Amino acid sequence: MSLAERLAGLKRDPALESLKRSLDVYYGDTAREAAMDALYARFVQPGDLAFDIGSHVGDRIGAFRRLGARVVALEPQPLCAHAIRAIYAGDTNVTLVESACGPAAGKISLHVNTANPTVTTASRDFVKAADGAGGWEGQVWDREIEVPVTTLDALIAAHGAPNFVKIDVEGFEADVLAGLSQALPALSFEFTTIQRDVAYACLARIAALGDYGFDLALGESQTLDLGRWVTADDMRAHIAALPHAANSGDVYAVRRN
């Protein structure tokens, strides 16, 4: 069965109605996929190992696989995990771990946005920050589920050290990085303008692990804005100066030695 056929089957499934928009947005746009591949090719080479922390419906898995990397993907939401299993069925280079990632192994409550699962989060502070914020109108976290938690260190022990880690977990990024105790070649983390303090904590943690340079891509632009690698302090100042309407993006970090 082709990818298009698998996606069509998922979109017809009434149980996955809440994921239909994500499947439409994140799959089938060839220009977007090409831009994503060009961006990640800076960090991922054939035969590399990539971790996708917070996979949602797995579009980044697709980019890493097109680049020839093996992927360990973490996704704690059952519906999203179901979609990933269907999309990447039979691909032995994709390992799905149905778990959240955090500072310590155990259990955690996910705050589920059933109408928009892409912003489901393990962070109560994220939910509070979004309440009444411009650009976040109408978002409701209406359900909680308990899910297992692992750590980046535990994933490395089980699967090996990755060449690249993508972290996109809606305000829980600093908690994920708290579970990492070694410098890695490259990684990225999502940030939002409603929680700049989380981005600052991520920058501080990464800088404590090694000598890194930083750049960022706003929204889903798939383009590094600065075009150069700057210090953690410079990136903090850049994020602080962004207008609220910038909303979100991803910070990329590359180890310099």
VENGI-V686290 format. One record per pair of residues at least 24 apart in sequence whose C-alpha atoms are under 10 Angstrom apart, sorted by the first residue. I is the first residue (numbers start at 1). J is the second residue. D is the distance in whole Angstrom. If there is no record, write none. Layout:
BEGIN
i: {I;I}
j: {J;J}
d: {D;D}
END
This chain:
BEGIN
i: {1;1;2;3;3;3;3;3;3;4;4;5;6;6;6;6;6;7;7;7;9;9;10;10;10;10;11;15;16;16;16;16;17;17;18;18;18;18;18;18;18;18;19;19;19;19;19;19;19;19;19;19;21;21;22;22;22;22;22;22;22;23;23;23;23;23;25;26;26;26;26;26;27;27;27;27;32;32;32;33;33;33;33;33;33;34;34;34;35;35;35;35;35;36;36;36;36;36;36;36;36;37;37;37;37;37;37;37;38;38;38;38;39;39;39;39;39;39;40;40;40;40;40;41;41;41;42;42;43;43;43;43;43;43;43;43;43;44;44;44;44;44;44;44;44;45;45;45;45;46;47;47;48;48;48;48;49;49;49;49;49;49;49;49;50;50;50;50;50;50;50;50;50;50;51;51;51;51;51;51;51;51;51;51;51;51;51;52;52;52;52;52;52;52;53;53;53;53;53;53;53;53;53;53;53;53;53;54;54;54;54;54;54;54;54;54;54;54;54;54;54;55;55;55;55;55;55;55;55;55;56;56;56;56;56;56;56;56;56;56;57;57;57;57;57;57;57;57;58;58;58;58;58;59;59;60;61;61;62;62;62;64;64;65;65;65;68;69;69;69;69;70;70;70;71;71;71;71;71;71;72;72;72;72;72;72;73;73;73;73;73;74;74;74;74;74;74;74;74;75;75;75;75;76;76;76;76;76;76;76;76;76;77;77;77;77;77;77;77;77;77;78;78;79;80;80;95;97;97;98;98;98;98;99;99;99;99;99;100;100;100;100;100;100;100;100;100;101;101;101;101;101;101;101;101;101;101;101;101;101;101;101;101;102;102;102;102;102;102;102;102;102;102;102;102;102;102;102;102;103;103;103;103;103;103;103;103;103;103;103;103;103;104;104;104;104;104;104;104;104;104;104;104;105;105;105;105;105;105;105;106;106;106;106;106;107;107;107;107;107;108;108;108;108;108;108;109;109;109;109;109;109;109;110;110;110;110;110;110;110;111;111;111;111;111;111;111;112;112;112;112;112;112;113;113;113;113;113;113;114;114;114;114;114;114;115;115;115;115;116;116;117;118;118;118;119;119;119;119;120;120;120;120;121;121;121;121;121;122;122;122;122;122;122;122;122;123;123;123;123;123;123;124;124;125;125;125;125;126;126;126;126;126;126;126;127;127;128;129;129;129;129;130;130;130;131;133;133;133;134;134;134;134;135;135;135;135;135;136;136;149;150;150;151;151;151;151;151;151;152;152;152;152;152;152;152;153;153;153;153;153;153;154;154;155;156;156;161;162;162;163;164;164;164;165;165;165;166;166;166;166;167;167;167;168;168;170;171;171;171;171;171;172;172;173;173;173;173;174;174;174;174;174;174;174;174;174;175;175;176;177;177;177;177;177;178;178;178;180;180;180;181;181;181;181;182;182;182;182;183;183;183;183;183;183;183;183;184;184;184;184;184;184;185;185;185;185;185;185;185;186;186;186;186;186;186;186;186;187;187;187;187;187;187;187;188;188;188;188;188;188;188;188;188;189;189;189;189;189;189;190;190;190;190;190;190;190;190;190;191;191;191;191;191;191;191;191;191;192;192;192;192;192;192;192;192;192;192;193;193;193;193;193;193;193;193;193;193;193;194;194;194;194;195;195;196;196;196;196;196;197;197;197;199;199;199;199;199;199;200;200;200;200;200;200;200;201;202;202;202;203;203;203;203;203;203;203;204;204;204;205;206;206;206;206;207;207;207;207;207;209;210;210;210;210;211;211;211;211;211;212;212;212;212;212;212;213;213;213;213;213;214;214;214;214;214;215;215;215;215;215;216;216;216;216;216;217;217;217;217;217;218;218;218;218;218;218;219;219;219;219;219;220;220;220;221;221;222;222;224;224;224;229;229;229}
j: {87;89;87;27;28;86;87;88;89;28;87;87;83;86;87;88;89;83;86;87;86;87;82;83;86;87;83;79;79;80;82;83;79;115;79;80;113;114;115;116;117;118;56;57;79;80;83;114;115;116;117;118;116;118;56;57;58;59;116;117;118;56;57;58;59;83;59;57;58;59;60;62;57;58;59;62;220;221;222;59;60;62;63;66;222;63;66;222;63;220;221;222;223;60;62;63;64;220;221;222;223;62;63;64;65;66;67;222;63;67;222;223;63;217;221;222;223;224;64;67;164;166;222;66;67;68;186;254;163;164;165;185;186;187;252;253;254;68;69;70;162;163;164;165;186;69;70;163;164;70;93;163;161;162;163;164;93;159;160;161;162;163;164;165;94;160;161;162;163;164;165;166;186;187;95;152;155;156;159;161;162;163;164;165;166;167;187;96;164;165;166;167;168;188;97;99;100;101;152;165;166;167;168;169;173;176;189;80;98;99;100;101;118;120;121;166;167;168;169;170;173;80;81;84;96;118;166;167;168;169;80;81;83;84;117;118;119;120;168;169;81;82;83;84;85;87;117;118;83;84;85;87;88;84;87;166;88;94;87;88;94;94;164;91;93;94;93;93;94;163;164;94;95;162;95;96;159;162;164;165;96;97;155;159;162;165;97;98;99;165;166;98;99;100;101;149;150;155;167;99;100;101;169;100;101;110;120;145;146;147;148;149;110;112;117;118;120;121;145;146;147;145;147;117;117;118;159;150;155;147;148;149;150;147;148;149;150;151;146;147;148;149;150;151;169;172;176;148;149;150;151;152;154;155;167;169;172;173;175;176;177;178;179;148;149;150;151;152;153;169;172;173;174;175;176;177;178;179;180;149;150;151;152;153;172;174;175;176;177;178;179;180;149;150;151;152;153;154;175;176;178;179;180;148;149;150;151;152;154;179;147;148;149;150;151;146;147;148;149;150;144;145;146;147;148;149;143;144;145;146;147;148;149;141;143;144;145;146;147;148;140;141;142;143;144;145;146;140;141;142;143;144;145;139;140;141;142;143;144;139;140;141;142;143;144;139;140;141;142;140;141;141;168;169;170;168;169;170;171;144;169;170;171;168;169;170;171;172;146;147;169;170;171;172;173;175;169;170;171;172;173;175;171;172;171;172;195;198;170;171;172;192;194;195;198;170;171;194;171;193;194;195;192;194;195;194;193;194;244;194;244;245;247;194;244;245;246;247;194;247;176;176;179;175;176;177;178;179;180;176;177;178;179;180;181;182;177;178;179;180;181;182;179;180;180;180;182;185;186;187;187;188;253;254;189;252;253;190;250;251;252;191;250;251;249;250;195;195;196;197;198;199;198;202;198;199;201;202;198;199;200;201;202;203;204;205;206;201;202;202;201;202;203;205;206;202;205;206;205;206;209;205;206;208;209;206;208;209;210;207;208;209;210;211;212;254;255;209;210;212;253;254;255;210;212;253;254;255;256;257;212;213;214;252;253;254;255;256;214;250;251;252;253;254;255;214;215;216;217;250;251;252;253;254;216;249;250;251;252;253;216;217;218;219;248;249;250;251;252;216;218;219;239;247;248;249;250;251;218;219;239;244;245;246;247;248;249;250;239;240;241;242;243;244;245;246;247;248;249;244;245;247;248;247;248;236;239;240;242;248;236;239;240;235;236;239;240;250;251;232;233;235;236;237;239;240;236;232;236;251;231;232;233;235;236;251;253;232;233;236;232;232;253;254;255;231;232;233;253;255;255;254;255;256;257;253;254;255;256;257;252;253;254;255;256;257;252;253;254;255;256;251;252;253;254;255;250;251;252;253;254;249;250;251;252;253;248;249;250;251;252;246;247;248;249;250;251;246;247;248;249;250;248;249;250;249;250;249;250;250;251;252;253;254;256}
d: {10;10;9;10;10;9;7;8;10;8;9;9;9;7;6;9;9;9;8;7;9;10;9;7;8;9;10;8;7;9;9;8;10;9;9;10;10;7;6;7;7;10;9;8;8;8;9;9;9;8;7;8;9;10;9;7;10;10;9;9;8;10;7;9;9;9;10;8;8;6;9;10;9;9;7;9;9;9;8;9;9;9;7;10;9;9;10;9;10;10;8;6;8;8;10;7;9;9;9;5;8;9;6;8;10;8;7;9;9;9;8;9;10;10;10;6;7;8;7;8;9;10;9;10;7;10;10;10;7;6;10;8;7;8;10;10;8;8;7;10;10;7;7;10;9;6;10;9;10;8;10;10;10;7;6;8;9;9;8;7;5;6;7;9;10;10;9;5;6;5;6;8;10;9;10;9;9;9;10;9;6;8;6;5;6;8;9;9;9;6;5;7;8;10;10;9;8;7;9;7;6;5;6;7;9;9;9;10;10;9;8;8;9;10;10;8;6;5;5;9;10;8;8;8;9;9;9;9;8;9;6;8;9;8;8;6;9;9;9;9;7;9;6;6;10;9;10;9;8;6;9;8;9;9;10;8;9;8;9;9;10;10;10;9;8;8;9;8;9;9;10;6;8;9;6;8;10;9;10;10;6;7;9;8;9;10;6;8;9;10;10;6;6;7;8;10;9;10;10;6;6;9;10;5;9;8;10;10;9;6;8;9;8;9;8;10;8;10;9;10;8;10;10;9;8;9;9;9;10;8;8;9;10;6;5;5;7;10;10;7;6;5;6;8;9;10;9;8;5;5;5;7;10;9;9;9;9;9;8;6;9;10;8;10;6;6;5;8;10;10;8;8;8;5;4;7;7;6;9;9;8;6;8;9;10;9;5;6;7;5;4;8;7;6;6;9;9;9;9;9;8;6;10;8;5;5;6;10;8;9;9;6;5;7;9;7;6;4;5;9;10;8;6;6;6;7;10;6;5;4;6;9;10;10;8;5;5;6;7;10;10;6;7;6;5;7;9;8;5;6;5;6;7;7;6;4;6;7;9;10;8;7;7;7;10;8;8;9;9;8;9;9;10;9;9;10;8;6;9;10;8;7;10;10;6;5;7;7;10;10;8;8;8;6;10;10;9;7;6;6;9;9;9;9;8;9;9;10;7;5;8;10;8;7;10;9;9;10;10;10;6;7;10;7;9;10;10;7;9;9;8;8;9;10;9;7;10;7;9;9;10;9;9;9;7;9;9;5;7;7;7;9;6;5;8;10;10;10;6;5;7;8;8;9;10;9;10;9;9;9;8;8;10;9;8;10;10;8;9;10;9;10;9;10;10;8;10;7;9;10;7;9;8;10;7;8;9;7;6;7;9;6;5;9;9;8;10;9;9;9;9;7;10;7;8;9;7;9;9;9;9;10;10;10;7;9;10;6;8;9;9;5;6;9;9;10;8;9;8;10;9;8;7;10;9;8;6;5;8;9;9;10;10;7;6;4;6;9;10;10;8;6;5;7;9;9;9;9;10;6;5;4;6;9;9;8;5;5;7;9;9;9;10;9;7;6;4;6;9;10;9;10;9;8;6;6;6;7;10;9;9;9;10;8;5;4;7;9;8;8;10;8;8;6;8;7;5;6;9;7;10;7;9;10;10;9;7;7;10;10;9;10;9;10;8;8;10;10;8;9;9;9;6;9;9;9;10;9;10;9;9;6;8;8;7;9;9;7;9;9;10;8;8;10;9;9;7;9;9;9;10;10;7;8;8;10;8;6;6;7;10;6;5;4;5;8;8;6;5;6;7;7;6;5;7;9;9;6;5;7;9;7;6;4;6;9;9;6;5;7;8;7;8;6;4;6;9;8;7;5;4;7;9;7;9;9;10;9;9;9;9;8;8;8;9}
END
